[in-house]
Amino acid sequence: MAEEFTQLISKSAGVDDIQMEIDERFMNRKISFRGSSLLTIINSIAVTDLLGIVPYELYNSYRDFLNLKEIKLEHPLPSIKLTFPIIIFFK
């Protein structure tokens, strides 16, 4: 597989399991960028030729703004529930 991928670095429950399954399906993928932030990963994908696997909700929120394209797989990846802390912020 010649394409270069991003990878999330996380200790969140469920992420390790999904990454193991992704590793099995894409055994020969080359990881060229690792990050601990999904926003950093999705922005890296937007400004490079890297491929990434991110939650659909994140992709859907940023696809128009960042001009992202979805790659349809013959066999979709499994879903997992990720929990993220909620914060209040302002400018």
Summary of the structure (lengths in Angstrom):
residues: 91
radius of gyration: 13.6
end to end distance: 43.0
largest distance: 43.2
contacts: 180
relative contact order: 0.22
helix: 35%
strand: 13%
